[in-house]
Amino acid sequence: MRISIASDHAGFEQKEALKAYLASQGHEVEDLGPASDGRVDYPDYAASVARSVAAGDAERGVLVCGTGIGMAIAANKVRGIRAANVVSPEFAALCREHNDCNVVTVSGRFVSLKDNQRILDAFLGTDFGGGRHGGRVDKIVALEQDAS
Ligand code: RB5
């Protein structure tokens, strides 16, 4: 799968490790930065990944910051993005199955690398359930069309 990934300084170390993990699993990973752990602003990197997914350049996006929260808030401002801040594999699977999320945001400070690897496995390995969930996601998309 084509995946874009980015972080801020707080997520940099795990971003590097998760990038290598995803590549080892056969994914095509585009690293949208940063290139070092110097202090940066997470909305800039959330925007890069969100725009790459919204444009279809990547099928899914992965964002890492201290908590994952700021990345999710910022990524969700981009039309077409459904980003969830996830701290367990169960929620990773559910955000795909029920919400058709196309971006996952994870914590580099409060969740271990091993757990984040399991989260990515679930996020990338779970299909959208469709059915009753489809109508609800359609309503999210409609809200986005209404937004000025
Ligand atoms: C950076 O200190 C921190 O605020 C950021 O990584 C993130 O946790 C924001 O949501």
Backbone and ligand atoms as CSV (ligand in chain L), in Angstrom:
chain,resi,resn,atom,element,x,y,z
A,1,MET,N,N,0.848,-1.188,0.000
A,1,MET,CA,C,0.000,0.000,0.000
A,1,MET,C,C,0.893,1.252,0.000
A,2,ARG,N,N,0.431,2.310,-0.688
A,2,ARG,CA,C,1.187,3.576,-0.671
A,2,ARG,C,C,0.788,4.381,0.564
A,3,ILE,N,N,1.782,4.703,1.373
A,3,ILE,CA,C,1.522,5.360,2.659
A,3,ILE,C,C,2.409,6.585,2.788
A,4,SER,N,N,1.818,7.709,3.176
A,4,SER,CA,C,2.654,8.867,3.511
A,4,SER,C,C,2.723,8.964,5.030
A,5,ILE,N,N,3.886,9.394,5.523
A,5,ILE,CA,C,4.116,9.443,6.966
A,5,ILE,C,C,4.849,10.734,7.304
A,6,ALA,N,N,4.546,11.288,8.457
A,6,ALA,CA,C,5.262,12.476,8.926
A,6,ALA,C,C,5.103,12.562,10.442
A,7,SER,N,N,5.841,13.477,11.034
A,7,SER,CA,C,5.803,13.640,12.491
A,7,SER,C,C,6.147,15.090,12.824
A,8,ASP,N,N,6.154,15.371,14.123
A,8,ASP,CA,C,6.849,16.566,14.589
A,8,ASP,C,C,8.074,16.071,15.366
A,9,HIS,N,N,8.720,16.981,16.108
A,9,HIS,CA,C,9.927,16.580,16.844
A,9,HIS,C,C,9.614,15.501,17.884
A,10,ALA,N,N,8.430,15.590,18.511
A,10,ALA,CA,C,8.074,14.636,19.567
A,10,ALA,C,C,7.808,13.242,19.004
A,11,GLY,N,N,7.474,13.183,17.736
A,11,GLY,CA,C,7.186,11.883,17.119
A,11,GLY,C,C,8.282,11.396,16.200
A,12,PHE,N,N,9.356,12.188,16.088
A,12,PHE,CA,C,10.372,11.895,15.074
A,12,PHE,C,C,10.976,10.490,15.218
A,13,GLU,N,N,11.373,10.141,16.443
A,13,GLU,CA,C,12.063,8.859,16.634
A,13,GLU,C,C,11.150,7.690,16.227
A,14,GLN,N,N,9.903,7.744,16.648
A,14,GLN,CA,C,8.984,6.655,16.268
A,14,GLN,C,C,8.625,6.730,14.784
A,15,LYS,N,N,8.564,7.930,14.232
A,15,LYS,CA,C,8.283,8.039,12.785
A,15,LYS,C,C,9.350,7.296,11.994
A,16,GLU,N,N,10.603,7.480,12.372
A,16,GLU,CA,C,11.696,6.795,11.676
A,16,GLU,C,C,11.556,5.277,11.817
A,17,ALA,N,N,11.255,4.826,13.025
A,17,ALA,CA,C,11.133,3.386,13.269
A,17,ALA,C,C,9.898,2.810,12.572
A,18,LEU,N,N,8.797,3.548,12.600
A,18,LEU,CA,C,7.569,3.051,11.956
A,18,LEU,C,C,7.710,3.048,10.440
A,19,LYS,N,N,8.424,4.013,9.916
A,19,LYS,CA,C,8.699,4.040,8.466
A,19,LYS,C,C,9.444,2.768,8.061
A,20,ALA,N,N,10.475,2.415,8.805
A,20,ALA,CA,C,11.251,1.209,8.512
A,20,ALA,C,C,10.372,-0.039,8.667
A,21,TYR,N,N,9.528,-0.032,9.694
A,21,TYR,CA,C,8.644,-1.181,9.917
A,21,TYR,C,C,7.692,-1.364,8.729
A,22,LEU,N,N,7.077,-0.261,8.298
A,22,LEU,CA,C,6.120,-0.352,7.185
A,22,LEU,C,C,6.812,-0.832,5.905
A,23,ALA,N,N,8.004,-0.336,5.656
A,23,ALA,CA,C,8.755,-0.777,4.470
A,23,ALA,C,C,9.063,-2.270,4.575
A,24,SER,N,N,9.403,-2.739,5.775
A,24,SER,CA,C,9.713,-4.170,5.969
A,24,SER,C,C,8.488,-5.046,5.733
A,25,GLN,N,N,7.303,-4.439,5.844
A,25,GLN,CA,C,6.055,-5.178,5.614
A,25,GLN,C,C,5.624,-5.098,4.149
A,26,GLY,N,N,6.452,-4.464,3.311
A,26,GLY,CA,C,6.176,-4.423,1.880
A,26,GLY,C,C,5.427,-3.190,1.416
A,27,HIS,N,N,5.232,-2.223,2.287
A,27,HIS,CA,C,4.522,-1.003,1.892
A,27,HIS,C,C,5.480,-0.026,1.210
A,28,GLU,N,N,4.886,0.816,0.374
A,28,GLU,CA,C,5.643,1.882,-0.287
A,28,GLU,C,C,5.425,3.140,0.561
A,29,VAL,N,N,6.479,3.595,1.234
A,29,VAL,CA,C,6.322,4.659,2.224
A,29,VAL,C,C,6.981,5.947,1.742
A,30,GLU,N,N,6.207,7.024,1.749
A,30,GLU,CA,C,6.788,8.333,1.450
A,30,GLU,C,C,6.898,9.134,2.745
A,31,ASP,N,N,8.120,9.495,3.087
A,31,ASP,CA,C,8.387,10.266,4.310
A,31,ASP,C,C,8.292,11.758,3.984
A,32,LEU,N,N,7.292,12.421,4.564
A,32,LEU,CA,C,7.097,13.854,4.298
A,32,LEU,C,C,7.718,14.723,5.393
A,33,GLY,N,N,8.609,14.133,6.176
A,33,GLY,CA,C,9.405,14.891,7.117
A,33,GLY,C,C,8.898,14.845,8.541
A,34,PRO,N,N,9.633,15.516,9.420
A,34,PRO,CA,C,10.874,16.244,9.174
A,34,PRO,C,C,12.059,15.281,9.035
A,35,ALA,N,N,13.221,15.868,8.677
A,35,ALA,CA,C,14.418,15.049,8.463
A,35,ALA,C,C,15.278,14.950,9.718
A,36,SER,N,N,14.908,15.692,10.757
A,36,SER,CA,C,15.662,15.621,12.007
A,36,SER,C,C,14.691,15.889,13.157
A,37,ASP,N,N,15.193,15.779,14.395
A,37,ASP,CA,C,14.292,15.950,15.545
A,37,ASP,C,C,14.269,17.384,16.080
A,38,GLY,N,N,14.661,18.329,15.251
A,38,GLY,CA,C,14.563,19.737,15.648
A,38,GLY,C,C,13.113,20.159,15.808
A,39,ARG,N,N,12.886,21.179,16.639
A,39,ARG,CA,C,11.526,21.617,16.963
A,39,ARG,C,C,10.794,22.140,15.720
A,40,VAL,N,N,9.603,21.608,15.480
A,40,VAL,CA,C,8.766,22.037,14.345
A,40,VAL,C,C,7.319,22.158,14.833
A,41,ASP,N,N,6.432,22.623,13.954
A,41,ASP,CA,C,5.012,22.766,14.302
A,41,ASP,C,C,4.210,21.645,13.643
A,42,TYR,N,N,3.518,20.853,14.468
A,42,TYR,CA,C,2.819,19.670,13.931
A,42,TYR,C,C,1.782,19.985,12.843
A,43,PRO,N,N,1.088,21.141,12.851
A,43,PRO,CA,C,0.091,21.337,11.783
A,43,PRO,C,C,0.709,21.338,10.377
A,44,ASP,N,N,1.952,21.783,10.270
A,44,ASP,CA,C,2.597,21.809,8.948
A,44,ASP,C,C,2.739,20.395,8.385
A,45,TYR,N,N,3.068,19.453,9.245
A,45,TYR,CA,C,3.299,18.074,8.794
A,45,TYR,C,C,1.981,17.323,8.649
A,46,ALA,N,N,1.032,17.640,9.503
A,46,ALA,CA,C,-0.309,17.064,9.342
A,46,ALA,C,C,-0.883,17.471,7.983
A,47,ALA,N,N,-0.684,18.721,7.605
A,47,ALA,CA,C,-1.200,19.215,6.328
A,47,ALA,C,C,-0.560,18.472,5.158
A,48,SER,N,N,0.733,18.234,5.218
A,48,SER,CA,C,1.420,17.546,4.114
A,48,SER,C,C,0.867,16.146,3.897
A,49,VAL,N,N,0.723,15.396,4.981
A,49,VAL,CA,C,0.212,14.021,4.845
A,49,VAL,C,C,-1.256,14.046,4.437
A,50,ALA,N,N,-2.048,14.904,5.066
A,50,ALA,CA,C,-3.475,14.961,4.745
A,50,ALA,C,C,-3.678,15.322,3.271
A,51,ARG,N,N,-2.922,16.284,2.791
A,51,ARG,CA,C,-3.071,16.683,1.375
A,51,ARG,C,C,-2.627,15.567,0.444
A,52,SER,N,N,-1.613,14.812,0.811
A,52,SER,CA,C,-1.160,13.718,-0.066
A,52,SER,C,C,-2.227,12.629,-0.141
A,53,VAL,N,N,-2.915,12.375,0.961
A,53,VAL,CA,C,-3.983,11.362,0.953
A,53,VAL,C,C,-5.207,11.911,0.212
A,54,ALA,N,N,-5.573,13.153,0.489
A,54,ALA,CA,C,-6.747,13.745,-0.170
A,54,ALA,C,C,-6.556,13.812,-1.686
A,55,ALA,N,N,-5.316,14.006,-2.125
A,55,ALA,CA,C,-5.030,14.103,-3.564
A,55,ALA,C,C,-4.905,12.728,-4.215
A,56,GLY,N,N,-4.867,11.669,-3.404
A,56,GLY,CA,C,-4.728,10.324,-3.960
A,56,GLY,C,C,-3.293,9.916,-4.201
A,57,ASP,N,N,-2.343,10.737,-3.768
A,57,ASP,CA,C,-0.931,10.362,-3.926
A,57,ASP,C,C,-0.555,9.229,-2.970
A,58,ALA,N,N,-1.251,9.159,-1.850
A,58,ALA,CA,C,-1.077,8.052,-0.908
A,58,ALA,C,C,-2.453,7.495,-0.587
A,59,GLU,N,N,-2.512,6.185,-0.338
A,59,GLU,CA,C,-3.805,5.572,0.004
A,59,GLU,C,C,-4.155,5.813,1.471
A,60,ARG,N,N,-3.144,5.828,2.327
A,60,ARG,CA,C,-3.354,6.081,3.758
A,60,ARG,C,C,-2.237,6.978,4.279
A,61,GLY,N,N,-2.518,7.638,5.400
A,61,GLY,CA,C,-1.528,8.496,6.027
A,61,GLY,C,C,-1.293,8.096,7.479
A,62,VAL,N,N,-0.059,8.304,7.924
A,62,VAL,CA,C,0.330,8.031,9.315
A,62,VAL,C,C,1.028,9.274,9.853
A,63,LEU,N,N,0.569,9.745,11.018
A,63,LEU,CA,C,1.158,10.936,11.627
A,63,LEU,C,C,1.520,10.630,13.080
A,64,VAL,N,N,2.683,11.116,13.499
A,64,VAL,CA,C,3.167,10.864,14.862
A,64,VAL,C,C,3.532,12.195,15.507
A,65,CYS,N,N,2.919,12.487,16.656
A,65,CYS,CA,C,3.378,13.619,17.455
A,65,CYS,C,C,3.440,13.156,18.909
A,66,GLY,N,N,3.508,14.072,19.865
A,66,GLY,CA,C,3.631,13.649,21.254
A,66,GLY,C,C,2.468,12.768,21.677
A,67,THR,N,N,1.256,13.261,21.419
A,67,THR,CA,C,0.047,12.511,21.779
A,67,THR,C,C,-0.680,11.930,20.566
A,68,GLY,N,N,-0.502,12.546,19.408
A,68,GLY,CA,C,-1.312,12.230,18.222
A,68,GLY,C,C,-2.522,13.145,18.108
A,69,ILE,N,N,-2.832,13.861,19.187
A,69,ILE,CA,C,-4.069,14.657,19.218
A,69,ILE,C,C,-3.999,15.855,18.263
A,70,GLY,N,N,-2.935,16.623,18.357
A,70,GLY,CA,C,-2.818,17.805,17.503
A,70,GLY,C,C,-2.798,17.431,16.031
A,71,MET,N,N,-2.110,16.340,15.724
A,71,MET,CA,C,-2.051,15.877,14.332
A,71,MET,C,C,-3.446,15.541,13.820
A,72,ALA,N,N,-4.266,14.895,14.654
A,72,ALA,CA,C,-5.616,14.517,14.224
A,72,ALA,C,C,-6.479,15.755,13.990
A,73,ILE,N,N,-6.392,16.695,14.925
A,73,ILE,CA,C,-7.195,17.923,14.780
A,73,ILE,C,C,-6.830,18.631,13.478
A,74,ALA,N,N,-5.539,18.759,13.223
A,74,ALA,CA,C,-5.091,19.478,12.018
A,74,ALA,C,C,-5.444,18.708,10.747
A,75,ALA,N,N,-5.180,17.407,10.724
A,75,ALA,CA,C,-5.429,16.619,9.500
A,75,ALA,C,C,-6.908,16.647,9.129
A,76,ASN,N,N,-7.770,16.660,10.142
A,76,ASN,CA,C,-9.211,16.646,9.865
A,76,ASN,C,C,-9.726,17.954,9.272
A,77,LYS,N,N,-8.890,18.979,9.214
A,77,LYS,CA,C,-9.289,20.237,8.562
A,77,LYS,C,C,-9.195,20.153,7.050
A,78,VAL,N,N,-8.534,19.106,6.550
A,78,VAL,CA,C,-8.370,18.963,5.100
A,78,VAL,C,C,-9.535,18.157,4.547
A,79,ARG,N,N,-10.202,18.703,3.560
A,79,ARG,CA,C,-11.379,18.067,2.979
A,79,ARG,C,C,-11.037,16.661,2.466
A,80,GLY,N,N,-11.860,15.711,2.830
A,80,GLY,CA,C,-11.649,14.333,2.370
A,80,GLY,C,C,-10.912,13.473,3.379
A,81,ILE,N,N,-10.435,14.106,4.453
A,81,ILE,CA,C,-9.663,13.355,5.450
A,81,ILE,C,C,-10.540,12.965,6.626
A,82,ARG,N,N,-10.417,11.702,7.001
A,82,ARG,CA,C,-11.000,11.209,8.254
A,82,ARG,C,C,-9.842,10.628,9.053
A,83,ALA,N,N,-9.359,11.425,9.998
A,83,ALA,CA,C,-8.200,11.036,10.811
A,83,ALA,C,C,-8.657,10.690,12.220
A,84,ALA,N,N,-8.077,9.632,12.781
A,84,ALA,CA,C,-8.378,9.249,14.160
A,84,ALA,C,C,-7.081,9.110,14.946
A,85,ASN,N,N,-7.125,9.623,16.167
A,85,ASN,CA,C,-6.005,9.463,17.094
A,85,ASN,C,C,-6.230,8.138,17.831
A,86,VAL,N,N,-5.327,7.210,17.643
A,86,VAL,CA,C,-5.565,5.833,18.071
A,86,VAL,C,C,-4.491,5.373,19.062
A,87,VAL,N,N,-4.946,4.731,20.155
A,87,VAL,CA,C,-3.991,4.235,21.154
A,87,VAL,C,C,-4.121,2.730,21.391
A,88,SER,N,N,-4.935,2.046,20.588
A,88,SER,CA,C,-5.014,0.587,20.732
A,88,SER,C,C,-5.309,-0.028,19.367
A,89,PRO,N,N,-4.877,-1.275,19.159
A,89,PRO,CA,C,-5.178,-1.954,17.894
A,89,PRO,C,C,-6.687,-2.094,17.674
A,90,GLU,N,N,-7.443,-2.252,18.763
A,90,GLU,CA,C,-8.893,-2.396,18.613
A,90,GLU,C,C,-9.508,-1.131,18.015
A,91,PHE,N,N,-9.083,0.016,18.509
A,91,PHE,CA,C,-9.610,1.269,17.962
A,91,PHE,C,C,-9.112,1.497,16.530
A,92,ALA,N,N,-7.911,1.029,16.242
A,92,ALA,CA,C,-7.390,1.154,14.871
A,92,ALA,C,C,-8.281,0.382,13.906
A,93,ALA,N,N,-8.650,-0.841,14.286
A,93,ALA,CA,C,-9.531,-1.645,13.423
A,93,ALA,C,C,-10.908,-0.995,13.311
A,94,LEU,N,N,-11.420,-0.484,14.432
A,94,LEU,CA,C,-12.764,0.111,14.406
A,94,LEU,C,C,-12.815,1.418,13.625
A,95,CYS,N,N,-11.739,2.178,13.653
A,95,CYS,CA,C,-11.763,3.441,12.889
A,95,CYS,C,C,-11.745,3.167,11.391
A,96,ARG,N,N,-11.283,1.994,11.007
A,96,ARG,CA,C,-11.376,1.580,9.602
A,96,ARG,C,C,-12.759,0.995,9.316
A,97,GLU,N,N,-13.155,0.033,10.151
A,97,GLU,CA,C,-14.395,-0.708,9.891
A,97,GLU,C,C,-15.633,0.195,9.963
A,98,HIS,N,N,-15.688,1.071,10.946
A,98,HIS,CA,C,-16.892,1.892,11.137
A,98,HIS,C,C,-16.791,3.271,10.488
A,99,ASN,N,N,-15.586,3.860,10.467
A,99,ASN,CA,C,-15.448,5.273,10.084
A,99,ASN,C,C,-14.691,5.483,8.781
A,100,ASP,N,N,-14.183,4.418,8.198
A,100,ASP,CA,C,-13.410,4.513,6.944
A,100,ASP,C,C,-12.301,5.563,7.051
A,101,CYS,N,N,-11.611,5.572,8.181
A,101,CYS,CA,C,-10.524,6.552,8.365
A,101,CYS,C,C,-9.409,6.302,7.357
A,102,ASN,N,N,-8.889,7.381,6.825
A,102,ASN,CA,C,-7.787,7.256,5.862
A,102,ASN,C,C,-6.460,7.775,6.428
A,103,VAL,N,N,-6.505,8.335,7.614
A,103,VAL,CA,C,-5.276,8.779,8.305
A,103,VAL,C,C,-5.351,8.309,9.756
A,104,VAL,N,N,-4.253,7.768,10.259
A,104,VAL,CA,C,-4.168,7.421,11.673
A,104,VAL,C,C,-3.086,8.282,12.308
A,105,THR,N,N,-3.382,8.779,13.504
A,105,THR,CA,C,-2.387,9.552,14.225
A,105,THR,C,C,-2.063,8.801,15.519
A,106,VAL,N,N,-0.770,8.736,15.832
A,106,VAL,CA,C,-0.343,7.962,17.002
A,106,VAL,C,C,0.588,8.792,17.873
A,107,SER,N,N,0.742,8.313,19.098
A,107,SER,CA,C,1.561,9.011,20.087
A,107,SER,C,C,2.973,8.454,20.128
A,108,GLY,N,N,3.939,9.355,19.963
A,108,GLY,CA,C,5.335,8.959,20.086
A,108,GLY,C,C,5.842,8.999,21.511
A,109,ARG,N,N,5.059,9.609,22.406
A,109,ARG,CA,C,5.532,9.781,23.786
A,109,ARG,C,C,4.861,8.846,24.785
A,110,PHE,N,N,3.642,8.421,24.509
A,110,PHE,CA,C,2.872,7.671,25.509
A,110,PHE,C,C,2.508,6.259,25.085
A,111,VAL,N,N,2.846,5.904,23.853
A,111,VAL,CA,C,2.546,4.559,23.343
A,111,VAL,C,C,3.858,3.970,22.825
A,112,SER,N,N,4.123,2.712,23.168
A,112,SER,CA,C,5.398,2.091,22.778
A,112,SER,C,C,5.440,1.838,21.274
A,113,LEU,N,N,6.649,1.683,20.774
A,113,LEU,CA,C,6.820,1.372,19.349
A,113,LEU,C,C,6.105,0.070,19.005
A,114,LYS,N,N,6.251,-0.925,19.853
A,114,LYS,CA,C,5.617,-2.229,19.585
A,114,LYS,C,C,4.097,-2.052,19.473
A,115,ASP,N,N,3.514,-1.299,20.391
A,115,ASP,CA,C,2.067,-1.089,20.331
A,115,ASP,C,C,1.681,-0.286,19.091
A,116,ASN,N,N,2.485,0.702,18.733
A,116,ASN,CA,C,2.171,1.465,17.518
A,116,ASN,C,C,2.309,0.595,16.266
A,117,GLN,N,N,3.229,-0.355,16.279
A,117,GLN,CA,C,3.321,-1.281,15.143
A,117,GLN,C,C,2.041,-2.105,15.036
A,118,ARG,N,N,1.533,-2.556,16.170
A,118,ARG,CA,C,0.274,-3.334,16.163
A,118,ARG,C,C,-0.884,-2.460,15.698
A,119,ILE,N,N,-0.869,-1.204,16.113
A,119,ILE,CA,C,-1.904,-0.260,15.680
A,119,ILE,C,C,-1.861,-0.098,14.160
A,120,LEU,N,N,-0.675,0.055,13.608
A,120,LEU,CA,C,-0.572,0.214,12.148
A,120,LEU,C,C,-0.988,-1.061,11.431
A,121,ASP,N,N,-0.625,-2.203,11.979
A,121,ASP,CA,C,-1.059,-3.473,11.362
A,121,ASP,C,C,-2.581,-3.511,11.265
A,122,ALA,N,N,-3.254,-3.145,12.349
A,122,ALA,CA,C,-4.723,-3.188,12.362
A,122,ALA,C,C,-5.307,-2.129,11.440
A,123,PHE,N,N,-4.725,-0.938,11.458
A,123,PHE,CA,C,-5.229,0.157,10.622
A,123,PHE,C,C,-5.114,-0.190,9.133
A,124,LEU,N,N,-3.997,-0.763,8.760
A,124,LEU,CA,C,-3.763,-1.047,7.337
A,124,LEU,C,C,-4.400,-2.361,6.895
A,125,GLY,N,N,-4.720,-3.212,7.854
A,125,GLY,CA,C,-5.225,-4.539,7.512
A,125,GLY,C,C,-6.726,-4.695,7.650
A,126,THR,N,N,-7.429,-3.616,7.948
A,126,THR,CA,C,-8.880,-3.715,8.160
A,126,THR,C,C,-9.621,-2.942,7.075
A,127,ASP,N,N,-10.604,-3.580,6.470
A,127,ASP,CA,C,-11.422,-2.925,5.444
A,127,ASP,C,C,-12.583,-2.167,6.087
A,128,PHE,N,N,-13.082,-1.189,5.358
A,128,PHE,CA,C,-14.299,-0.492,5.767
A,128,PHE,C,C,-15.464,-1.477,5.711
A,129,GLY,N,N,-16.325,-1.423,6.721
A,129,GLY,CA,C,-17.428,-2.374,6.798
A,129,GLY,C,C,-18.582,-2.082,5.850
A,130,GLY,N,N,-18.717,-0.817,5.424
A,130,GLY,CA,C,-19.841,-0.454,4.554
A,130,GLY,C,C,-21.178,-0.634,5.273
A,131,GLY,N,N,-22.211,-0.950,4.518
A,131,GLY,CA,C,-23.535,-1.177,5.108
A,131,GLY,C,C,-24.007,0.033,5.896
A,132,ARG,N,N,-24.482,-0.208,7.112
A,132,ARG,CA,C,-25.010,0.893,7.928
A,132,ARG,C,C,-23.947,1.951,8.196
A,133,HIS,N,N,-22.688,1.534,8.223
A,133,HIS,CA,C,-21.609,2.495,8.460
A,133,HIS,C,C,-21.434,3.435,7.262
A,134,GLY,N,N,-21.750,2.922,6.084
A,134,GLY,CA,C,-21.593,3.720,4.863
A,134,GLY,C,C,-22.475,4.955,4.892
A,135,GLY,N,N,-23.706,4.778,5.315
A,135,GLY,CA,C,-24.631,5.915,5.372
A,135,GLY,C,C,-24.152,6.969,6.354
A,136,ARG,N,N,-23.526,6.518,7.436
A,136,ARG,CA,C,-23.039,7.470,8.448
A,136,ARG,C,C,-21.825,8.236,7.946
A,137,VAL,N,N,-20.952,7.530,7.254
A,137,VAL,CA,C,-19.785,8.222,6.686
A,137,VAL,C,C,-20.243,9.190,5.601
A,138,ASP,N,N,-21.274,8.796,4.833
A,138,ASP,CA,C,-21.826,9.722,3.824
A,138,ASP,C,C,-22.300,11.017,4.494
A,139,LYS,N,N,-22.862,10.890,5.698
A,139,LYS,CA,C,-23.325,12.095,6.407
A,139,LYS,C,C,-22.151,12.963,6.859
A,140,ILE,N,N,-21.025,12.332,7.199
A,140,ILE,CA,C,-19.822,13.105,7.531
A,140,ILE,C,C,-19.357,13.881,6.298
A,141,VAL,N,N,-19.356,13.179,5.158
A,141,VAL,CA,C,-18.927,13.827,3.905
A,141,VAL,C,C,-19.864,14.979,3.568
A,142,ALA,N,N,-21.164,14.799,3.801
A,142,ALA,CA,C,-22.130,15.864,3.530
A,142,ALA,C,C,-21.868,17.070,4.435
A,143,LEU,N,N,-21.531,16.830,5.684
A,143,LEU,CA,C,-21.199,17.934,6.595
A,143,LEU,C,C,-20.037,18.750,6.054
A,144,GLU,N,N,-19.077,18.010,5.486
A,144,GLU,CA,C,-17.890,18.665,4.947
A,144,GLU,C,C,-18.259,19.543,3.755
A,145,GLN,N,N,-19.205,19.080,2.938
A,145,GLN,CA,C,-19.644,19.864,1.765
A,145,GLN,C,C,-20.338,21.148,2.229
A,146,ASP,N,N,-21.059,21.052,3.367
A,146,ASP,CA,C,-21.805,22.203,3.891
A,146,ASP,C,C,-20.865,23.242,4.488
A,147,ALA,N,N,-19.718,22.776,4.998
A,147,ALA,CA,C,-18.820,23.690,5.742
A,147,ALA,C,C,-18.347,24.813,4.850
A,148,SER,N,N,-18.357,26.015,5.385
A,148,SER,CA,C,-17.920,27.157,4.566
A,148,SER,C,C,-16.433,27.404,4.757
L,1,RB5,C1,C,4.790,19.081,21.111
L,1,RB5,O1,O,5.343,19.455,22.332
L,1,RB5,C2,C,3.394,18.515,21.322
L,1,RB5,O2,O,2.512,19.537,21.687
L,1,RB5,C3,C,2.918,17.808,20.074
L,1,RB5,O3,O,3.813,16.802,19.739
L,1,RB5,C4,C,1.573,17.109,20.168
L,1,RB5,O4,O,1.498,16.258,21.260
L,1,RB5,C5,C,0.390,17.964,20.002
L,1,RB5,O5,O,-0.752,17.482,19.985
